Amino acid sequence: MDNKKEDFPKKRLITACIFLVPGAAGLLAARYISGFADFYGFNIYPAVVNVFARISGIFPFSVAEIMVIAGVLLLLFAIVFFITGMIKRRGKRLKFLLSSFSSVLLVGSVLLFEFTYGMGINYSRRPFSEIAGLKTEKYTKAQVLEVDGALYPRGLQLLREVLGGVVGHDKAEAESVDIC
């Protein structure tokens, strides 16, 4: 039984490497192998996303938000566990520290793997404008603000027509008028 406890950090380190190597390899391939990111983005990524979308679509809530909340709670629990473990384990602190490091490495390598194949490779793809053959130009801040100044009021006007009433900050202004 004690032998299994000795093997546990070793198994964690091996599992971490199983996630770390393909995660790092995917990012490096996307960055340095021409066409890899586009191939992944057009052929593999849609299938991966489709599977996860179908699974998470079953639930009537945001699975991603629940995972973030659970991750934060787990992190807080792990910090408390680590601090109490370091206090309680006199004489075995180095072993506990190495065991904790293997856990952190495992979690980090799983997160790297998920990031790489969930979105990281897509950051190295050609821009949509290039794929679609659109000509892009550089714009000054003044030009962008000019377009924004023209589009924002028109957008609000269309939104009012669609919703048939007061929208956005207009609602707050209308409520403040009613109070006075």
ZADO-1210 file (C-alpha; in nm, 4 decimals, padded with zeros to 6 digits):
<atoms>
<atom x="00.0000" y="00.0000" z="00.0000" code="MET" pos="1"/>
<atom x="00.2820" y="00.2386" z="00.0830" code="ASP" pos="2"/>
<atom x="00.4380" y="00.1618" z="-00.2572" code="ASN" pos="3"/>
<atom x="00.1283" y="00.3011" z="-00.4315" code="LYS" pos="4"/>
<atom x="00.1676" y="00.6300" z="-00.2433" code="LYS" pos="5"/>
<atom x="00.5301" y="00.6490" z="-00.3589" code="GLU" pos="6"/>
<atom x="00.4248" y="00.6004" z="-00.7226" code="ASP" pos="7"/>
<atom x="00.1476" y="00.8619" z="-00.7134" code="PHE" pos="8"/>
<atom x="00.3602" y="01.1763" z="-00.7796" code="PRO" pos="9"/>
<atom x="00.5482" y="00.9796" z="-01.0459" code="LYS" pos="10"/>
<atom x="00.2188" y="00.8941" z="-01.2195" code="LYS" pos="11"/>
<atom x="00.1135" y="01.2576" z="-01.1931" code="ARG" pos="12"/>
<atom x="00.4385" y="01.3710" z="-01.3551" code="LEU" pos="13"/>
<atom x="00.4001" y="01.1185" z="-01.6375" code="ILE" pos="14"/>
<atom x="00.0383" y="01.2270" z="-01.6928" code="THR" pos="15"/>
<atom x="00.1508" y="01.5908" z="-01.6917" code="ALA" pos="16"/>
<atom x="00.4064" y="01.5130" z="-01.9631" code="CYS" pos="17"/>
<atom x="00.1371" y="01.3353" z="-02.1659" code="ILE" pos="18"/>
<atom x="-00.0564" y="01.6647" z="-02.1771" code="PHE" pos="19"/>
<atom x="00.2435" y="01.8994" z="-02.1821" code="LEU" pos="20"/>
<atom x="00.4225" y="01.7561" z="-02.4857" code="VAL" pos="21"/>
<atom x="00.1291" y="01.7634" z="-02.7338" code="PRO" pos="22"/>
<atom x="00.0157" y="02.1001" z="-02.5957" code="GLY" pos="23"/>
<atom x="00.3546" y="02.2600" z="-02.6522" code="ALA" pos="24"/>
<atom x="00.3984" y="02.0768" z="-02.9847" code="ALA" pos="25"/>
<atom x="00.0648" y="02.2104" z="-03.1114" code="GLY" pos="26"/>
<atom x="00.1577" y="02.5693" z="-03.0298" code="LEU" pos="27"/>
<atom x="00.5028" y="02.5332" z="-03.1842" code="LEU" pos="28"/>
<atom x="00.3643" y="02.3666" z="-03.4971" code="ALA" pos="29"/>
<atom x="00.1059" y="02.6431" z="-03.5386" code="ALA" pos="30"/>
<atom x="00.3735" y="02.9058" z="-03.5030" code="ARG" pos="31"/>
<atom x="00.6489" y="02.7561" z="-03.7182" code="TYR" pos="32"/>
<atom x="00.4920" y="02.5130" z="-03.9692" code="ILE" pos="33"/>
<atom x="00.3355" y="02.6981" z="-04.2598" code="SER" pos="34"/>
<atom x="-00.0289" y="02.6064" z="-04.3154" code="GLY" pos="35"/>
<atom x="-00.0675" y="02.3970" z="-03.9977" code="PHE" pos="36"/>
<atom x="-00.2887" y="02.6501" z="-03.8177" code="ALA" pos="37"/>
<atom x="-00.5115" y="02.6976" z="-04.1225" code="ASP" pos="38"/>
<atom x="-00.5436" y="02.3213" z="-04.1730" code="PHE" pos="39"/>
<atom x="-00.6313" y="02.2734" z="-03.8056" code="TYR" pos="40"/>
<atom x="-00.8746" y="02.5656" z="-03.8101" code="GLY" pos="41"/>
<atom x="-01.0624" y="02.4486" z="-04.1192" code="PHE" pos="42"/>
<atom x="-01.0582" y="02.0705" z="-04.0710" code="ASN" pos="43"/>
<atom x="-01.0070" y="01.9631" z="-03.7086" code="ILE" pos="44"/>
<atom x="-01.1239" y="02.2555" z="-03.4925" code="TYR" pos="45"/>
<atom x="-01.4861" y="02.2561" z="-03.6232" code="PRO" pos="46"/>
<atom x="-01.5273" y="01.8882" z="-03.5302" code="ALA" pos="47"/>
<atom x="-01.3813" y="01.9422" z="-03.1815" code="VAL" pos="48"/>
<atom x="-01.6004" y="02.2461" z="-03.1172" code="VAL" pos="49"/>
<atom x="-01.9075" y="02.0652" z="-03.2490" code="ASN" pos="50"/>
<atom x="-01.8622" y="01.7809" z="-02.9989" code="VAL" pos="51"/>
<atom x="-01.8225" y="02.0141" z="-02.7009" code="PHE" pos="52"/>
<atom x="-02.1055" y="02.2411" z="-02.8186" code="ALA" pos="53"/>
<atom x="-02.3454" y="01.9474" z="-02.8413" code="ARG" pos="54"/>
<atom x="-02.2497" y="01.8256" z="-02.4936" code="ILE" pos="55"/>
<atom x="-02.2663" y="02.1671" z="-02.3262" code="SER" pos="56"/>
<atom x="-02.5854" y="02.2540" z="-02.5171" code="GLY" pos="57"/>
<atom x="-02.7714" y="01.9929" z="-02.3133" code="ILE" pos="58"/>
<atom x="-02.7484" y="02.2098" z="-02.0023" code="PHE" pos="59"/>
<atom x="-02.9730" y="02.5155" z="-01.9528" code="PRO" pos="60"/>
<atom x="-02.6821" y="02.7212" z="-01.8139" code="PHE" pos="61"/>
<atom x="-02.3345" y="02.8272" z="-01.9192" code="SER" pos="62"/>
<atom x="-02.1044" y="02.5312" z="-01.8603" code="VAL" pos="63"/>
<atom x="-01.7989" y="02.7542" z="-01.9103" code="ALA" pos="64"/>
<atom x="-01.9065" y="02.9906" z="-01.6319" code="GLU" pos="65"/>
<atom x="-01.9668" y="02.6997" z="-01.3946" code="ILE" pos="66"/>
<atom x="-01.6209" y="02.5645" z="-01.4798" code="MET" pos="67"/>
<atom x="-01.4599" y="02.9030" z="-01.4085" code="VAL" pos="68"/>
<atom x="-01.6382" y="02.9315" z="-01.0738" code="ILE" pos="69"/>
<atom x="-01.5472" y="02.5726" z="-00.9845" code="ALA" pos="70"/>
<atom x="-01.1871" y="02.6392" z="-01.0866" code="GLY" pos="71"/>
<atom x="-01.1611" y="02.9457" z="-00.8629" code="VAL" pos="72"/>
<atom x="-01.3151" y="02.7561" z="-00.5690" code="LEU" pos="73"/>
<atom x="-01.0801" y="02.4629" z="-00.6309" code="LEU" pos="74"/>
<atom x="-00.7829" y="02.6990" z="-00.6423" code="LEU" pos="75"/>
<atom x="-00.8824" y="02.8562" z="-00.3092" code="LEU" pos="76"/>
<atom x="-00.9262" y="02.5103" z="-00.1563" code="PHE" pos="77"/>
<atom x="-00.5865" y="02.4020" z="-00.2928" code="ALA" pos="78"/>
<atom x="-00.4144" y="02.7076" z="-00.1451" code="ILE" pos="79"/>
<atom x="-00.5652" y="02.6410" z="00.1986" code="VAL" pos="80"/>
<atom x="-00.4772" y="02.2700" z="00.1682" code="PHE" pos="81"/>
<atom x="-00.1185" y="02.3565" z="00.0711" code="PHE" pos="82"/>
<atom x="-00.0708" y="02.6009" z="00.3584" code="ILE" pos="83"/>
<atom x="-00.2149" y="02.3615" z="00.6174" code="THR" pos="84"/>
<atom x="-00.0129" y="02.0752" z="00.4666" code="GLY" pos="85"/>
<atom x="00.3110" y="02.2713" z="00.4963" code="MET" pos="86"/>
<atom x="00.2310" y="02.3566" z="00.8579" code="ILE" pos="87"/>
<atom x="00.1332" y="02.0024" z="00.9625" code="LYS" pos="88"/>
<atom x="00.4051" y="01.8036" z="00.7845" code="ARG" pos="89"/>
<atom x="00.7138" y="01.8715" z="00.9870" code="ARG" pos="90"/>
<atom x="01.0008" y="01.6646" z="00.8589" code="GLY" pos="91"/>
<atom x="00.8094" y="01.5729" z="00.5420" code="LYS" pos="92"/>
<atom x="00.7716" y="01.9218" z="00.3959" code="ARG" pos="93"/>
<atom x="01.0079" y="01.8666" z="00.1036" code="LEU" pos="94"/>
<atom x="00.8206" y="01.5529" z="-00.0012" code="LYS" pos="95"/>
<atom x="00.4878" y="01.7384" z="00.0341" code="PHE" pos="96"/>
<atom x="00.6273" y="02.0320" z="-00.1636" code="LEU" pos="97"/>
<atom x="00.7406" y="01.8026" z="-00.4469" code="LEU" pos="98"/>
<atom x="00.4040" y="01.6266" z="-00.4450" code="SER" pos="99"/>
<atom x="00.2283" y="01.9636" z="-00.4606" code="SER" pos="100"/>
<atom x="00.4549" y="02.0721" z="-00.7451" code="PHE" pos="101"/>
<atom x="00.3577" y="01.7622" z="-00.9429" code="SER" pos="102"/>
<atom x="-00.0089" y="01.8539" z="-00.8949" code="SER" pos="103"/>
<atom x="00.0507" y="02.2108" z="-01.0122" code="VAL" pos="104"/>
<atom x="00.2449" y="02.0807" z="-01.3124" code="LEU" pos="105"/>
<atom x="-00.0394" y="01.8420" z="-01.3980" code="LEU" pos="106"/>
<atom x="-00.3044" y="02.1149" z="-01.3789" code="VAL" pos="107"/>
<atom x="-00.0856" y="02.3550" z="-01.5775" code="GLY" pos="108"/>
<atom x="-00.0176" y="02.0999" z="-01.8500" code="SER" pos="109"/>
<atom x="-00.3888" y="02.0136" z="-01.8802" code="VAL" pos="110"/>
<atom x="-00.4699" y="02.3855" z="-01.9084" code="LEU" pos="111"/>
<atom x="-00.1985" y="02.4308" z="-02.1724" code="LEU" pos="112"/>
<atom x="-00.3375" y="02.1361" z="-02.3699" code="PHE" pos="113"/>
<atom x="-00.6923" y="02.2733" z="-02.3477" code="GLU" pos="114"/>
<atom x="-00.5785" y="02.6221" z="-02.4469" code="PHE" pos="115"/>
<atom x="-00.3714" y="02.4926" z="-02.7386" code="THR" pos="116"/>
<atom x="-00.6404" y="02.2798" z="-02.8996" code="TYR" pos="117"/>
<atom x="-00.9338" y="02.4914" z="-02.7837" code="GLY" pos="118"/>
<atom x="-00.8158" y="02.8267" z="-02.9154" code="MET" pos="119"/>
<atom x="-00.4371" y="02.8714" z="-02.9123" code="GLY" pos="120"/>
<atom x="-00.3660" y="02.7281" z="-03.2577" code="ILE" pos="121"/>
<atom x="-00.6300" y="02.9573" z="-03.4072" code="ASN" pos="122"/>
<atom x="-00.4264" y="03.2619" z="-03.3013" code="TYR" pos="123"/>
<atom x="-00.1685" y="03.1651" z="-03.5647" code="SER" pos="124"/>
<atom x="-00.4183" y="03.1365" z="-03.8518" code="ARG" pos="125"/>
<atom x="-00.4288" y="03.3785" z="-04.1393" code="ARG" pos="126"/>
<atom x="-00.6656" y="03.6699" z="-04.0697" code="PRO" pos="127"/>
<atom x="-01.0187" y="03.6419" z="-04.2072" code="PHE" pos="128"/>
<atom x="-00.9653" y="03.9522" z="-04.4196" code="SER" pos="129"/>
<atom x="-00.6767" y="03.7794" z="-04.5969" code="GLU" pos="130"/>
<atom x="-00.8731" y="03.4547" z="-04.6497" code="ILE" pos="131"/>
<atom x="-01.1743" y="03.6460" z="-04.7839" code="ALA" pos="132"/>
<atom x="-00.9562" y="03.8687" z="-05.0035" code="GLY" pos="133"/>
<atom x="-01.0633" y="04.1900" z="-04.8306" code="LEU" pos="134"/>
<atom x="-00.8356" y="04.4902" z="-04.8559" code="LYS" pos="135"/>
<atom x="-00.7558" y="04.6352" z="-04.5149" code="THR" pos="136"/>
<atom x="-00.6084" y="04.9747" z="-04.4450" code="GLU" pos="137"/>
<atom x="-00.4689" y="05.1573" z="-04.1457" code="LYS" pos="138"/>
<atom x="-00.6993" y="05.4174" z="-03.9927" code="TYR" pos="139"/>
<atom x="-00.6234" y="05.7052" z="-03.7610" code="THR" pos="140"/>
<atom x="-00.7962" y="05.7445" z="-03.4270" code="LYS" pos="141"/>
<atom x="-00.9790" y="06.0497" z="-03.5611" code="ALA" pos="142"/>
<atom x="-01.1190" y="05.8514" z="-03.8560" code="GLN" pos="143"/>
<atom x="-01.2427" y="05.5736" z="-03.6272" code="VAL" pos="144"/>
<atom x="-01.4075" y="05.8253" z="-03.3926" code="LEU" pos="145"/>
<atom x="-01.5717" y="05.9984" z="-03.6898" code="GLU" pos="146"/>
<atom x="-01.7272" y="05.6709" z="-03.8105" code="VAL" pos="147"/>
<atom x="-01.8287" y="05.5805" z="-03.4544" code="ASP" pos="148"/>
<atom x="-01.9927" y="05.9213" z="-03.4131" code="GLY" pos="149"/>
<atom x="-02.1995" y="05.8601" z="-03.7264" code="ALA" pos="150"/>
<atom x="-02.2909" y="05.4956" z="-03.6597" code="LEU" pos="151"/>
<atom x="-02.3761" y="05.5103" z="-03.2878" code="TYR" pos="152"/>
<atom x="-02.6753" y="05.7482" z="-03.3139" code="PRO" pos="153"/>
<atom x="-02.8069" y="05.5593" z="-03.6170" code="ARG" pos="154"/>
<atom x="-02.7736" y="05.2294" z="-03.4281" code="GLY" pos="155"/>
<atom x="-02.9673" y="05.3713" z="-03.1332" code="LEU" pos="156"/>
<atom x="-03.2367" y="05.5009" z="-03.3668" code="GLN" pos="157"/>
<atom x="-03.2762" y="05.1569" z="-03.5298" code="LEU" pos="158"/>
<atom x="-03.2810" y="04.9889" z="-03.1897" code="LEU" pos="159"/>
<atom x="-03.5581" y="05.2223" z="-03.0741" code="ARG" pos="160"/>
<atom x="-03.7590" y="05.1399" z="-03.3860" code="GLU" pos="161"/>
<atom x="-03.7155" y="04.7661" z="-03.3376" code="VAL" pos="162"/>
<atom x="-03.7871" y="04.7663" z="-02.9643" code="LEU" pos="163"/>
<atom x="-04.0498" y="05.0387" z="-02.9864" code="GLY" pos="164"/>
<atom x="-03.9368" y="05.2627" z="-02.7070" code="GLY" pos="165"/>
<atom x="-03.6578" y="05.3828" z="-02.4864" code="VAL" pos="166"/>
<atom x="-03.3280" y="05.1916" z="-02.4789" code="VAL" pos="167"/>
<atom x="-02.9910" y="05.1941" z="-02.3019" code="GLY" pos="168"/>
<atom x="-02.8920" y="05.5169" z="-02.1342" code="HIS" pos="169"/>
<atom x="-03.2129" y="05.6810" z="-02.2625" code="ASP" pos="170"/>
<atom x="-03.4038" y="05.4618" z="-02.0160" code="LYS" pos="171"/>
<atom x="-03.1919" y="05.5877" z="-01.7240" code="ALA" pos="172"/>
<atom x="-03.2471" y="05.9481" z="-01.8383" code="GLU" pos="173"/>
<atom x="-03.6214" y="05.8864" z="-01.8702" code="ALA" pos="174"/>
<atom x="-03.6378" y="05.7339" z="-01.5209" code="GLU" pos="175"/>
<atom x="-03.4437" y="06.0256" z="-01.3708" code="SER" pos="176"/>
<atom x="-03.6916" y="06.2682" z="-01.5338" code="VAL" pos="177"/>
<atom x="-03.9845" y="06.0738" z="-01.3920" code="ASP" pos="178"/>
<atom x="-03.8373" y="06.0894" z="-01.0414" code="ILE" pos="179"/>
<atom x="-03.7976" y="06.4671" z="-01.0521" code="CYS" pos="180"/>
</atoms>
